[in-house]
Amino acid sequence: MSCNCTFAERRLELRRPDHMASSDRPTLTIRARLGSDRSVTITVLAMLAAVSFLPVLLTPIPAMVDYPNHLARMYILSQSGTPNANPHYEVAWAFYPNLGMDLLVPQMARLMSVESATRLFLLLSQLLIVGGALLLEWARKGRVHLAGFAALAFLYCLPFSWGFINFEFGLGLALCGIAVYLMLAEGPWPARFAVNAIFVAALYAAHFFSLGIYGATLGLFELWRIRHQGISYRAAAARLGALAIPALVLFGIMHMTAGSIGSEGTSWFLGFKPIWPLRIMSGYSLTVSAMTGLALMISLLFAARRGVLKLEPAGIWLAIGFAVLYLIIPSKLFGTSFVDLRVIPAAALILPAFCSLSLPSRAWGMAALAVISGITLINLAVVLAVWLPYRADYAAIVASFHKIDRGSRVLVGSTGDVGDPPFADLTSYPMFYAPTLAVHYANAFVPNLFTEAGKQPVRAREAVRRLAIPYGGPVPSGLLAAIATGRPPADAPPFVRTWYQDFDYLYLLGPHAPNPLPDLLDDLDASERFVLYKIRRRS
């Protein structure tokens, strides 16, 4: 036996270079394989990132539901105080949150066009989402592993693709703030307190719910840390108090200065809570959203059952906390809709920093890359399929604004009783607020422009304020016809009860339909997604 072993050892020594010790070869082989796998992973991540930013770069006006409305407000803010200022709106600043783009875009517009500045802000928000997720994972693990892929998979999820841009910017900023706080978690308290105060102030200005995500994450982390390290109650209270003091100070200042956070209105739509996880991945296709969402859930569950994917103890606390928050938070809070929905992408961007993934072989690694890349590319293909054709639709409606007399009042309707959102055809949703761009191109008044106190620093002037609806979609053409023919329903909104007297033009969005009121409306322009009518004023 010993002779055979000696002979085998000599054969190995003959094959091995003289400078390589017998204990080095396996280690170098493993390191080489790991280095190769890491290079493939980084290459795939870089390629996915490059194509993921293409939609914003290729489209002058991204086809996001709220984006045209935000762009119209940026025009008003940028032109305030100039000869081109819109006569129907005034700028009214106050100490309230949700002002991320309102504060930054007009300043950026001094160096470029308003359209370019708004699009650059959107791109910056996306970069913050991806970069913040990577920074958070690096702060927690000392390397990047999962967070970049999670960020790219959710880059066009429902809240982001519907145009919740201030929230997207604020959430990216929150990820950076959480990362910096974790870097200082074991350091001296003055540095931690100062950094927390800076990020709380920035997040308060950017978006209130992103500040809530930031506070909830760090609060849960501190509670885990207190329990894990057995910190005394006094020290624990001091740490949690230092975390909360900056936010309490800001809320106190807001109260004393008559600021606000949106409007009143709180609703729980509990029936949607089990459904949103399957609708979160895509804002344009329920089928694609369900398909990619199920693929992601099944993959995560399979990896967890096989012991490949594990949550750290702190991650378990965060996962439970986010789940409870999602279940108890209202769907509509302070007049803001889809609040609970925003918790899902926040959790998807934060939890990867608290996960460990140990793939047993290269085949597992390739399979994992294939799944996450497939999910990302499928969602991206849907985005491009919607955004690119909308370039012509937005160009058509911008051209139609030149047929409107400057300073007119423009009402927006629809050719059917569309819902908000219109789940039957979500690809029509990005057109809902396109007519609000008339506030810039025709200096018009459009009642659908976002002008809610506590959210936007723009409001309608007194002469037209009764006609403004801070939030709301197109008015169904059937309702407009009933009012015009003297058969208004009892629940008709006040701003359209005398619409044929108060407005000069009407945009009807949706598929082409016959003129609903030929004795009252004259056709001026049309495209595949809208018809513009001139209203004949009558008493």
PEMO-V291233 format. One record per helix or strand. SS is the DSSP state (A for helix, B for strand). FROM is the first residue (numbers start at 0). LEN is the number of residues. If there is no record, write none. Layout:
SS,FROM,LEN / SS,FROM,LEN
This chain:
A,1,14 / A,23,29 / A,53,5 / A,66,13 / B,88,3 / A,99,9 / A,113,28 / A,146,7 / A,157,4 / A,164,19 / A,188,18 / A,207,22 / A,232,24 / B,266,1 / A,269,10 / A,285,20 / B,308,3 / A,312,16 / B,331,2 / B,335,1 / A,340,14 / B,354,3 / A,361,42 / B,408,6 / A,425,6 / A,433,8 / B,444,2 / B,457,3 / A,464,3 / B,474,2 / A,476,8 / A,493,3 / A,498,4 / B,504,5 / B,520,6 / B,529,6
